[in-house]
């Protein structure tokens, strides 16, 4: 029998989960699927807890089967904790929800999470600034299968990832400061994209076309032998743009492989992402003819042993190229040329976890090196270097820094009470300040069978980007002596979970100091980046998810109802300086999802999103600043209809069904109503 094969799913309950050869999951020789989890596979394959739901998997007739896992361990912390003892609330979007959602990119998908702020600049995943709980786009860690791909030049490019939506098994979002788990970049949280692995011999394709000359082709092949599985995928997308100079072209190539043995498991992955897109008013509304061309190369390898002490080593490398054109055509006489940047990141980490009579202990270390070459960012180079892939352009400046992180965490797990204590010790070569410590503590208590009360306190840091350090313009000047941003965060929450209803509410407060801000003493001065601003973040979020079919009627037409709401209030103190720190955070966000069947293989999913942003932006008229315009609240309705028959899936979707006019970022209008249609097909070989 093939090592990867699955058979008919059954309903099962487990008190514990283990990866030993004699463990229940392995002895069943069945695939056990997790639908929604409160923690997930992240850096170092770090374990935490899962919040399991009734999993919905399609069969040949399009009907659904459910598998309930009462207590499951997955990875999102330094040591494993069972689902019923979890102290984290993590948003997870599983593969079936991804397939049913009316989206074309990861950025689109994250729009439907109440605690996430997605500020789109262009469609099709070209570029978006994504933040969590009132943070900035530079304050989150972005991971692909546990490998940190956050861009040290700027968070604008952190989602230049080489994967297609059809490659993704699930997306996991950890909210709140998590530096002691994921390292220095997880200041406000972390987003991890978990991809599918080759567990059966299958070929699949996903293709669509739509308004504004949009089209995309995706194809993937999975191949599995007894102990070895791999997946190779490719995708290409193009659009003429919904307004002038918003066209794009994008190529993704991705390979992933797994090798399983009695002693250890090994994972390998490699990818390439290539984008070119019109950047109408992306960085300044005075220049609507901007253009951006980016490339990313990526490699990683990792493993996990199966002994009493589990070791999880990992090595990775990524290189990102960016050519930014202020004038795509017809440049001004004063324009001297494009901006060129190249960032290279490589690293290695090792984590070890063991369980003993006093609990579970995990410790680890990570080395990460970040470098930049540019004609505008960094320190002067001794010898200029030609820019790869370009006919012209030279690198004139560069910089490099190394970061070493040490992690230690211990978990005490009792019948109703869970306590997790850990610390990050961090050293960065650019600071010359020795080691800084960032501790944290999480605790939870189970009340009855379905209610859990939890609380946490954590400290975190965020290193300045190379843009923070070195960017210079006519009105701005960077500061190479910037220190890390630091925060102290408190969170309390309540979770309620049954087989048909899941709900939670969480309140949080984050104190930020040394926040990087562009400030000046007098109006006539230029802006300079300084660690002067203090920003306090106060808010709460709540979510309710109902599965009506689990109440007994499996033919009931409504499959899922989900409601979410998040509120944030921010306050800042710039110590008497004129501050440019924009308090244009997402103050209110409400989300709703309805998934239902229609008739004989037809189903539909509806998403409603209402949001109200604080602050304002400078409105431009005739390419010149005119007046301050408050951000207006808006409501969007998206929907997707699917028809499934055996291995074929046909779908049609409408985004912005109400044709609302709205802005995520000032002076960049977002698309109106947009229709797309396509098909998915797969077969075994």
C-alpha positions as CSV (number, residue, x, y, z in Angstrom):
1,X,0.0,0.0,0.0
2,X,1.2,3.5,-0.8
3,X,2.5,5.3,2.3
4,X,0.5,8.4,1.5
5,X,-2.8,6.8,0.6
6,X,-6.0,7.8,2.5
7,X,-9.1,5.7,2.9
8,X,-12.7,6.4,4.0
9,X,-12.9,9.1,6.7
10,X,-14.5,8.2,10.1
11,X,-15.5,10.2,13.2
12,X,-12.9,9.8,15.9
13,X,-12.0,11.4,19.2
14,X,-8.5,11.6,20.7
15,X,-7.2,12.6,24.1
16,X,-3.6,12.9,22.9
17,X,-1.7,13.1,19.7
18,X,1.8,11.9,19.1
19,X,4.0,11.2,16.1
20,X,5.5,7.9,17.4
21,X,5.1,4.8,15.1
22,X,2.6,3.3,17.5
23,X,0.5,6.5,17.9
24,X,-3.2,6.3,17.0
25,X,-3.0,8.6,14.0
26,X,-0.3,6.5,12.3
27,X,-1.7,3.1,13.3
28,X,-5.0,4.0,11.6
29,X,-3.3,4.4,8.2
30,X,-5.8,7.2,7.4
31,X,-5.5,10.9,6.6
32,X,-6.8,13.0,9.5
33,X,-7.7,16.5,8.4
34,X,-7.8,19.6,10.6
35,X,-10.2,22.3,9.5
36,X,-9.7,25.3,11.9
37,X,-6.9,25.4,14.4
38,X,-5.8,27.9,17.0
39,X,-2.2,27.3,16.3
40,X,-0.2,25.9,13.6
41,X,3.1,25.0,11.9
42,X,5.4,27.9,12.2
43,X,9.1,28.7,12.7
44,X,11.2,25.8,13.6
45,X,8.1,23.6,13.4
46,X,7.3,25.0,16.8
47,X,4.4,23.2,18.4
48,X,1.3,24.7,20.0
49,X,-2.4,24.0,20.0
50,X,-5.1,23.4,17.5
51,X,-8.7,24.4,17.7
52,X,-10.3,21.6,15.7
53,X,-13.7,21.9,14.0
54,X,-15.9,19.6,12.0
55,X,-13.8,19.2,8.9
56,X,-15.5,19.5,5.6
57,X,-14.0,17.5,2.7
58,X,-15.7,17.0,-0.7
59,X,-16.2,13.5,-2.1
60,X,-17.1,12.5,-5.6
61,X,-20.7,13.6,-5.2
62,X,-19.9,16.9,-3.6
63,X,-21.4,15.8,-0.2
64,X,-19.5,16.5,3.0
65,X,-18.0,14.3,5.6
66,X,-17.1,15.4,9.1
67,X,-14.2,14.4,11.3
68,X,-14.1,15.8,14.8
69,X,-10.8,15.9,16.7
70,X,-11.4,16.7,20.3
71,X,-7.8,17.3,21.3
72,X,-5.0,17.7,18.7
73,X,-1.5,19.1,18.8
74,X,-0.1,21.2,16.0
75,X,2.8,23.6,16.0
76,X,2.8,27.3,16.8
77,X,4.8,27.5,20.0
78,X,8.1,26.2,21.3
79,X,6.6,23.1,23.0
80,X,3.4,21.1,22.2
81,X,0.2,22.0,24.0
82,X,-3.1,20.1,23.5
83,X,-6.0,22.0,21.8
84,X,-8.1,22.0,25.0
85,X,-5.3,23.8,26.9
86,X,-4.6,26.4,24.2
87,X,-3.9,30.0,25.3
88,X,-3.7,31.5,21.8
89,X,-6.4,32.5,19.4
90,X,-5.1,32.1,15.9
91,X,-7.1,32.6,12.7
92,X,-6.7,29.7,10.3
93,X,-8.2,29.5,6.8
94,X,-8.2,25.9,5.6
95,X,-8.0,24.7,2.0
96,X,-11.7,24.2,1.4
97,X,-12.5,27.8,2.5
98,X,-9.8,29.1,0.2
99,X,-11.3,27.2,-2.7
100,X,-14.8,28.6,-1.9
101,X,-13.7,32.2,-1.4
102,X,-14.0,34.8,-4.2
103,X,-10.3,35.8,-4.2
104,X,-7.3,35.7,-6.5
105,X,-4.5,36.2,-4.0
106,X,-3.4,35.6,-0.4
107,X,-3.8,39.3,0.3
108,X,-7.5,39.1,-0.9
109,X,-8.1,36.1,1.4
110,X,-6.8,37.9,4.5
111,X,-9.3,40.7,3.9
112,X,-12.0,38.4,5.5
113,X,-10.3,38.1,8.9
114,X,-11.6,40.7,11.4
115,X,-8.3,41.2,13.1
116,X,-6.3,41.9,10.0
117,X,-5.9,45.2,8.1
118,X,-5.1,44.7,4.4
119,X,-4.4,47.9,2.5
120,X,-4.4,47.0,-1.2
121,X,-2.4,49.0,-3.8
122,X,-3.2,46.8,-6.7
123,X,-5.1,43.7,-7.7
124,X,-4.0,40.1,-8.2
125,X,-1.6,40.1,-5.3
126,X,0.7,42.8,-6.8
127,X,1.2,44.7,-3.6
128,X,-0.6,45.2,-0.2
129,X,0.4,46.4,3.2
130,X,-0.8,43.9,5.8
131,X,-0.9,44.6,9.5
132,X,-2.3,42.9,12.7
133,X,-4.1,44.6,15.6
134,X,-3.1,48.2,14.7
135,X,0.5,47.4,13.9
136,X,2.3,48.4,10.7
137,X,3.2,46.3,7.6
138,X,6.8,46.2,8.8
139,X,5.7,44.7,12.2
140,X,4.6,41.2,11.2
141,X,6.6,38.0,10.4
142,X,5.6,36.4,7.1
143,X,6.5,32.7,6.9
144,X,6.2,30.0,4.2
145,X,6.0,26.5,5.7
146,X,7.7,27.9,8.8
147,X,10.5,29.8,7.0
148,X,10.6,33.5,7.7
149,X,10.5,35.4,4.4
150,X,10.0,38.9,5.9
151,X,11.8,41.5,3.7
152,X,14.4,43.6,5.5
153,X,14.2,46.4,2.9
154,X,10.5,47.0,3.4
155,X,7.4,45.2,4.3
156,X,5.8,46.2,1.0
157,X,7.6,43.1,-0.5
158,X,7.1,40.5,2.2
159,X,4.2,38.9,0.3
160,X,6.3,38.4,-2.9
161,X,5.8,34.6,-2.4
162,X,6.3,31.9,-5.1
163,X,3.0,30.1,-4.4
164,X,-0.4,30.0,-6.0
165,X,-3.7,29.8,-4.1
166,X,-4.2,26.2,-5.3
167,X,-0.9,25.3,-3.6
168,X,-2.1,26.3,-0.1
169,X,-3.3,23.8,2.5
170,X,-4.1,26.5,5.1
171,X,-3.1,30.0,6.2
172,X,-2.5,30.7,9.9
173,X,-2.5,34.1,11.6
174,X,-1.1,34.5,15.1
175,X,-2.2,37.8,16.6
176,X,-0.2,39.8,19.1
177,X,3.5,40.2,19.9
178,X,5.2,36.8,19.4
179,X,9.0,37.5,19.3
180,X,9.8,34.8,21.9
181,X,8.3,32.3,19.4
182,X,9.1,33.5,15.9
183,X,11.9,36.0,16.4
184,X,12.5,39.7,16.1
185,X,10.2,40.4,13.2
186,X,7.0,39.2,14.9
187,X,6.3,42.5,16.7
188,X,2.6,42.5,16.2
189,X,2.0,38.9,15.0
190,X,2.8,36.4,12.4
191,X,1.3,34.9,9.2
192,X,2.3,31.5,8.1
193,X,1.3,29.9,4.7
194,X,1.3,26.1,4.8
195,X,1.4,24.4,1.3
196,X,0.0,21.1,0.2
197,X,2.4,18.2,-0.1
198,X,2.6,15.4,-2.6
199,X,0.8,12.5,-0.8
200,X,-0.7,10.9,-3.9
201,X,-0.1,10.8,-7.6
202,X,-2.3,13.6,-8.9
203,X,-2.3,16.3,-11.6
204,X,-4.5,19.4,-11.2
205,X,-5.2,22.7,-12.9
206,X,-7.0,25.9,-11.9
207,X,-7.7,28.5,-14.5
208,X,-9.9,31.6,-14.7
209,X,-10.6,34.8,-16.7
210,X,-12.4,38.0,-16.0
211,X,-13.0,41.7,-16.5
212,X,-10.1,44.1,-17.2
213,X,-8.3,41.5,-19.4
214,X,-7.7,39.3,-16.3
215,X,-6.6,35.7,-16.8
216,X,-4.6,33.1,-14.9
217,X,-3.3,29.6,-15.5
218,X,-2.2,27.3,-12.7
219,X,-1.0,23.7,-12.9
220,X,0.5,21.2,-10.4
221,X,1.7,17.7,-10.3
222,X,2.0,15.6,-7.1
223,X,4.0,12.4,-7.0
224,X,4.4,10.0,-4.1
225,X,6.3,6.8,-3.4
226,X,6.5,4.8,-0.2
227,X,8.5,7.3,1.8
228,X,8.9,10.2,-0.6
229,X,6.4,12.8,-1.8
230,X,6.8,15.9,-3.9
231,X,4.8,18.6,-5.6
232,X,5.7,20.9,-8.5
233,X,3.5,23.8,-9.4
234,X,3.4,26.8,-11.8
235,X,1.2,29.8,-12.3
236,X,1.0,32.8,-14.5
237,X,-1.4,35.7,-14.2
238,X,-2.0,38.9,-16.2
239,X,-4.4,41.9,-16.3
240,X,-4.7,45.1,-18.3
241,X,-5.6,46.9,-15.1
242,X,-8.9,48.4,-13.8
243,X,-7.7,52.0,-14.2
244,X,-4.7,53.5,-16.1
245,X,-1.3,52.0,-15.1
246,X,-2.6,49.2,-12.9
247,X,-1.8,46.4,-15.2
248,X,0.3,43.4,-14.0
249,X,2.0,40.2,-14.9
250,X,3.1,37.6,-12.4
251,X,4.9,34.2,-12.6
252,X,5.1,31.6,-9.7
253,X,7.2,28.4,-9.7
254,X,7.3,26.2,-6.6
255,X,8.6,22.8,-5.7
256,X,8.2,21.0,-2.3
257,X,9.3,17.6,-1.2
258,X,9.0,15.4,1.9
259,X,11.1,12.4,2.8
260,X,9.8,10.2,5.7
261,X,11.7,7.6,7.6
262,X,11.6,5.7,11.0
263,X,14.1,8.1,12.6
264,X,13.3,11.5,11.0
265,X,11.3,13.4,8.5
266,X,12.8,15.9,6.0
267,X,11.4,18.8,4.0
268,X,12.7,20.6,1.0
269,X,11.3,23.6,-0.9
270,X,12.3,26.0,-3.6
271,X,10.5,28.8,-5.4
272,X,10.7,31.7,-7.8
273,X,8.3,34.7,-8.0
274,X,8.4,37.3,-10.8
275,X,6.2,40.4,-10.9
276,X,5.9,43.5,-13.0
277,X,3.1,46.0,-12.4
278,X,2.0,49.5,-13.0
279,X,2.2,51.4,-9.7
280,X,-0.3,54.2,-10.2
281,X,0.2,56.7,-7.2
282,X,1.6,53.9,-5.1
283,X,4.1,56.0,-3.2
284,X,3.1,59.6,-4.3
285,X,0.0,60.8,-6.0
286,X,2.1,63.4,-7.9
287,X,3.5,60.5,-10.1
288,X,0.7,58.3,-11.5
289,X,3.1,56.6,-14.0
290,X,5.2,54.6,-11.5
291,X,6.3,51.0,-12.2
292,X,7.7,48.2,-10.1
293,X,9.6,45.1,-11.2
294,X,10.4,42.4,-8.6
295,X,12.0,39.0,-8.5
296,X,12.4,36.5,-5.6
297,X,14.5,33.3,-5.4
298,X,14.0,31.0,-2.4
299,X,15.5,27.7,-1.0
300,X,15.1,25.9,2.3
301,X,15.7,22.5,3.9
302,X,14.6,21.1,7.3
303,X,13.9,18.1,9.3
304,X,12.5,16.6,12.5
305,X,13.7,13.6,14.5
306,X,11.4,11.2,16.3
307,X,13.2,10.5,19.5
308,X,12.5,11.4,23.1
309,X,14.2,14.7,22.3
310,X,12.8,16.1,19.1
311,X,15.3,18.1,17.1
312,X,14.1,20.4,14.2
313,X,16.9,21.9,12.2
314,X,16.3,24.2,9.3
315,X,18.4,26.2,6.8
316,X,17.1,28.8,4.3
317,X,18.1,31.4,1.7
318,X,16.2,34.0,-0.3
319,X,17.2,36.8,-2.6
320,X,14.9,39.6,-3.7
321,X,15.4,42.1,-6.6
322,X,13.5,45.3,-7.0
323,X,13.5,47.9,-9.8
324,X,11.4,51.0,-9.0
325,X,10.7,53.5,-11.8
326,X,9.2,56.9,-10.8
327,X,8.5,57.4,-14.5
328,X,7.4,54.3,-16.5
329,X,7.7,56.4,-19.7
330,X,8.4,60.0,-20.6
331,X,10.6,60.8,-17.6
332,X,11.1,64.4,-16.5
333,X,14.3,66.2,-17.4
334,X,15.5,66.2,-13.8
335,X,15.0,62.4,-13.5
336,X,18.4,60.7,-13.1
337,X,17.3,57.0,-13.2
338,X,15.5,54.2,-11.5
339,X,16.1,52.8,-8.0
340,X,17.6,49.3,-7.8
341,X,17.6,47.2,-4.7
342,X,18.8,43.6,-3.9
343,X,18.2,42.0,-0.5
344,X,19.7,38.7,0.5
345,X,18.7,36.8,3.6
346,X,20.1,33.4,4.8
347,X,19.8,31.7,8.1
348,X,19.8,28.5,10.1
349,X,18.0,27.4,13.2
350,X,17.7,24.5,15.5
351,X,15.0,23.7,18.0
352,X,14.8,20.9,20.6
353,X,11.8,19.8,22.6
354,X,11.4,17.1,25.3
355,X,8.7,16.1,27.7
356,X,9.5,15.1,31.3
357,X,7.8,14.9,34.7
358,X,7.7,18.6,35.3
359,X,6.3,19.5,31.8
360,X,7.5,20.2,28.3
361,X,10.7,22.1,27.6
362,X,11.8,23.6,24.4
363,X,15.0,25.5,23.5
364,X,16.4,26.8,20.3
365,X,18.8,29.1,18.5
366,X,18.6,30.9,15.1
367,X,21.2,32.7,13.1
368,X,19.9,35.1,10.4
369,X,21.9,37.4,8.1
370,X,20.3,40.3,6.2
371,X,22.0,42.3,3.5
372,X,21.1,45.0,1.0
373,X,22.7,46.4,-2.2
374,X,21.3,49.5,-3.7
375,X,21.9,52.8,-5.5
376,X,20.0,54.6,-2.7
377,X,20.0,52.5,0.5
378,X,23.1,51.7,2.6
379,X,26.6,52.9,3.0
380,X,28.9,53.7,0.1
381,X,30.6,50.7,-1.5
382,X,34.3,50.6,-2.4
383,X,33.5,49.4,-5.9
384,X,30.2,49.8,-7.8
385,X,28.5,46.6,-9.0
386,X,26.3,46.0,-12.0
387,X,22.7,45.2,-11.3
388,X,21.8,41.6,-12.3
389,X,19.1,41.1,-14.9
390,X,19.2,44.7,-15.9
391,X,20.7,46.4,-19.0
392,X,21.8,49.4,-17.0
393,X,22.1,50.5,-13.3
394,X,24.8,50.0,-10.7
395,X,24.8,49.3,-7.0
396,X,26.6,52.1,-5.2
397,X,25.6,51.4,-1.6
398,X,25.3,48.4,0.7
399,X,24.8,47.2,4.3
400,X,24.7,44.0,6.2
401,X,23.7,42.8,9.6
402,X,23.5,39.5,11.5
403,X,21.0,38.5,14.1
404,X,21.3,35.7,16.7
405,X,18.3,34.6,18.8
406,X,18.2,32.2,21.7
407,X,14.8,30.8,22.7
408,X,13.8,29.0,25.9
409,X,10.2,27.9,26.9
410,X,8.7,25.6,29.5
411,X,5.1,24.5,29.7
412,X,3.2,23.1,32.7
413,X,0.2,21.2,31.6
414,X,-2.4,20.2,34.2
415,X,-6.0,18.9,33.8
416,X,-7.6,22.3,33.7
417,X,-4.7,24.7,34.0
418,X,-1.9,25.5,31.5
419,X,1.1,27.7,32.1
420,X,3.7,28.6,29.5
421,X,6.8,30.7,30.3
422,X,9.5,31.7,27.8
423,X,12.1,34.2,26.8
424,X,13.9,35.4,23.7
425,X,17.5,36.6,24.0
426,X,18.4,38.6,21.0
427,X,21.7,40.0,19.6
428,X,22.1,42.1,16.5
429,X,25.4,43.1,15.0
430,X,24.1,46.5,13.9
431,X,23.3,47.6,17.5
432,X,26.6,47.0,19.4
433,X,24.5,46.9,22.6
434,X,24.9,43.3,23.7
435,X,22.0,40.9,24.3
436,X,18.4,42.1,24.9
437,X,15.8,39.9,26.6
438,X,12.1,39.6,25.7
439,X,10.1,37.4,28.0
440,X,6.5,36.3,28.0
441,X,4.0,34.3,29.9
442,X,0.7,32.7,28.9
443,X,-1.8,31.0,31.2
444,X,-5.3,29.5,30.7
445,X,-7.9,27.8,32.8
446,X,-10.7,25.5,31.6
447,X,-14.1,26.1,33.1
448,X,-16.4,23.1,32.6
449,X,-16.0,21.2,29.3
450,X,-16.4,24.0,26.8
451,X,-15.1,27.3,28.2
452,X,-11.5,28.4,28.6
453,X,-10.3,31.7,30.2
454,X,-6.8,32.8,29.2
455,X,-4.4,35.7,29.7
456,X,-0.9,36.6,28.5
457,X,1.9,39.1,28.9
458,X,4.6,39.4,26.3
459,X,7.4,41.7,25.2
460,X,8.6,42.0,21.6
461,X,10.9,43.9,19.3
462,X,11.2,45.0,15.6
463,X,14.4,45.8,13.9
464,X,14.3,48.9,11.6
465,X,14.2,48.2,7.9
466,X,16.9,49.3,5.6
467,X,14.4,51.9,4.3
468,X,14.0,53.3,7.9
469,X,17.7,53.5,8.2
470,X,18.8,55.0,4.8
471,X,16.0,56.4,2.7
472,X,16.6,59.9,1.6
473,X,14.5,62.2,-0.5
474,X,13.7,65.9,-1.0
475,X,11.7,66.0,2.2
476,X,13.0,62.9,4.1
477,X,16.2,61.7,5.7
478,X,16.8,58.3,7.2
479,X,18.8,57.6,10.4
480,X,21.4,54.8,10.5
481,X,21.5,54.9,14.3
482,X,17.9,53.8,14.8
483,X,17.2,51.4,17.6
484,X,14.6,48.5,17.6
485,X,11.0,49.2,18.3
486,X,9.9,47.6,21.5
487,X,6.5,46.7,22.9
488,X,4.8,45.3,26.0
489,X,1.4,43.6,25.5
490,X,-1.3,42.3,27.7
491,X,-4.2,40.1,26.5
492,X,-7.2,38.4,28.2
493,X,-9.8,36.3,26.5
494,X,-12.6,33.7,26.7
495,X,-13.2,30.8,24.3
496,X,-16.3,28.7,23.9
497,X,-16.1,25.5,21.8
498,X,-18.6,22.8,21.0
499,X,-19.0,20.5,18.0
500,X,-21.4,23.0,16.3
501,X,-20.4,26.4,17.8
502,X,-17.1,28.1,18.3
503,X,-16.8,31.6,19.7
504,X,-14.2,33.8,21.4
505,X,-13.7,37.3,22.7
506,X,-10.3,38.9,23.4
507,X,-9.2,42.2,24.8
508,X,-5.7,43.5,24.3
509,X,-3.4,46.4,25.2
510,X,0.0,47.1,23.7
511,X,2.4,49.8,24.9
512,X,5.0,50.7,22.2
513,X,8.1,52.6,22.8
514,X,11.0,53.7,20.6
515,X,8.5,53.6,17.7
516,X,10.1,54.6,14.5
517,X,8.6,57.9,13.3
518,X,9.4,60.6,10.8
519,X,9.5,63.8,12.9
520,X,10.7,67.4,12.7
521,X,11.1,70.3,15.2
522,X,9.9,73.1,12.9
523,X,7.5,73.2,9.9
524,X,10.2,74.2,7.5
525,X,12.5,71.3,8.5
526,X,12.7,68.0,6.6
527,X,11.3,64.8,8.1
528,X,13.9,62.6,9.9
529,X,13.4,59.1,11.2
530,X,13.8,58.9,15.0
531,X,12.9,56.6,17.9
532,X,10.8,59.2,19.7
533,X,7.2,58.2,19.4
534,X,5.2,56.2,22.0
535,X,2.1,54.5,20.6
536,X,-0.5,52.7,22.8
537,X,-2.9,50.3,21.3
538,X,-6.2,49.3,23.0
539,X,-8.8,47.1,21.5
540,X,-10.8,43.9,21.4
541,X,-11.9,41.3,18.8
542,X,-14.7,38.7,18.8
543,X,-15.7,35.9,16.5
544,X,-18.6,33.4,16.3
545,X,-18.8,30.4,13.9
546,X,-21.8,28.2,13.6
547,X,-22.1,24.9,11.7
548,X,-25.9,24.2,11.5
549,X,-25.6,20.8,9.9
550,X,-23.9,19.5,13.0
551,X,-27.1,19.9,15.0
552,X,-28.5,16.8,13.3
553,X,-29.8,17.6,9.8
554,X,-26.9,16.9,7.4
555,X,-29.1,18.0,4.5
556,X,-29.7,21.5,5.9
557,X,-28.8,24.0,3.2
558,X,-26.7,26.3,5.4
559,X,-23.2,24.9,5.9
560,X,-21.5,27.7,7.9
561,X,-22.3,31.1,9.4
562,X,-19.4,33.2,10.7
563,X,-19.4,36.7,12.2
564,X,-16.4,38.7,13.3
565,X,-15.7,42.2,14.7
566,X,-12.6,44.1,15.8
567,X,-12.2,47.5,17.4
568,X,-8.9,49.4,18.0
569,X,-8.1,52.7,19.6
570,X,-4.5,54.2,19.3
571,X,-2.9,57.1,21.1
572,X,0.6,58.5,20.5
573,X,3.1,60.9,22.2
574,X,5.9,62.4,20.0
575,X,7.6,64.3,22.9
576,X,6.8,67.8,21.4
577,X,8.0,67.0,17.9
578,X,5.9,67.4,14.8
579,X,5.0,63.8,14.0
580,X,4.3,62.1,10.7
581,X,3.3,58.8,12.3
582,X,-0.1,58.3,10.6
583,X,-2.8,57.2,13.0
584,X,-4.8,55.9,10.0
585,X,-5.4,52.5,11.6
586,X,-8.5,50.4,11.1
587,X,-10.7,51.4,14.0
588,X,-13.8,49.2,13.2
589,X,-14.0,46.1,11.1
590,X,-17.0,43.8,10.8
591,X,-16.9,40.6,8.7
592,X,-19.6,38.0,7.9
593,X,-19.5,34.8,5.9
594,X,-22.4,32.6,4.8
595,X,-21.8,29.3,3.0
596,X,-24.7,27.3,1.7
597,X,-25.7,24.6,-0.8
598,X,-28.1,25.5,-3.7
599,X,-29.1,22.4,-5.7
600,X,-27.4,19.2,-7.0
601,X,-23.7,20.1,-6.7
602,X,-24.2,23.9,-6.7
603,X,-23.1,25.9,-3.7
604,X,-22.4,29.5,-2.8
605,X,-20.3,31.5,-0.4
606,X,-21.0,35.1,0.5
607,X,-18.7,37.6,2.3
608,X,-19.6,41.0,3.7
609,X,-17.0,43.4,5.1
610,X,-17.6,46.8,6.6
611,X,-14.7,48.9,7.9
612,X,-14.1,52.3,9.2
613,X,-10.6,53.8,9.2
614,X,-9.3,56.5,11.5
615,X,-7.3,59.4,10.2
616,X,-7.2,61.2,6.8
617,X,-5.0,61.5,3.8
618,X,-3.9,64.4,1.6
619,X,-6.2,64.6,-1.4
620,X,-4.4,65.4,-4.7
621,X,-5.9,67.4,-7.6
622,X,-4.1,67.9,-10.8
623,X,-1.1,66.0,-9.3
624,X,-0.8,68.5,-6.5
625,X,-1.8,68.3,-2.8
626,X,-5.2,70.1,-2.3
627,X,-6.8,69.3,1.1
628,X,-7.1,66.7,3.9
629,X,-9.8,64.1,3.2
630,X,-11.0,61.8,6.1
631,X,-11.2,58.1,5.3
632,X,-14.8,57.2,4.7
633,X,-16.3,53.9,6.0
634,X,-17.3,51.5,3.3
635,X,-19.1,48.1,2.9
636,X,-18.1,45.4,0.4
637,X,-20.1,42.3,-0.7
638,X,-18.3,39.4,-2.5
639,X,-19.8,36.1,-3.6
640,X,-18.8,32.9,-5.4
641,X,-20.9,30.1,-6.9
642,X,-19.4,26.6,-7.3
643,X,-20.6,23.6,-9.2
644,X,-18.9,20.3,-8.4
645,X,-19.1,17.1,-10.5
646,X,-16.7,14.3,-9.8
647,X,-13.2,15.8,-10.5
648,X,-14.5,19.0,-12.2
649,X,-15.3,22.3,-10.4
650,X,-16.8,25.2,-12.3
651,X,-17.0,28.6,-10.5
652,X,-18.0,32.2,-11.0
653,X,-17.4,35.1,-8.6
654,X,-18.3,38.7,-8.2
655,X,-16.2,41.1,-6.1
656,X,-17.5,44.5,-4.9
657,X,-21.0,43.4,-5.8
658,X,-22.4,46.9,-4.8
659,X,-19.8,48.7,-6.9
660,X,-18.7,50.7,-3.9
661,X,-16.1,53.5,-4.2
662,X,-13.4,53.1,-1.6
663,X,-9.8,53.7,-0.7
664,X,-7.4,51.5,1.4
665,X,-4.6,54.0,0.9
666,X,-5.1,57.7,0.0
667,X,-5.5,58.6,-3.7
668,X,-5.4,54.9,-4.8
669,X,-9.0,54.0,-5.8
670,X,-9.8,50.4,-5.5
671,X,-11.7,48.4,-8.2
672,X,-15.4,48.5,-8.7
673,X,-17.5,45.4,-9.5
674,X,-15.3,42.7,-11.0
675,X,-16.6,39.4,-12.5
676,X,-14.4,36.3,-12.9
677,X,-15.1,32.7,-13.9
678,X,-13.0,29.6,-14.2
679,X,-12.6,25.9,-13.6
680,X,-10.6,23.4,-11.6
681,X,-9.9,19.9,-12.7
682,X,-7.8,17.1,-11.1
683,X,-7.2,13.4,-11.7
684,X,-5.0,10.6,-10.3
685,X,-2.5,8.8,-12.3
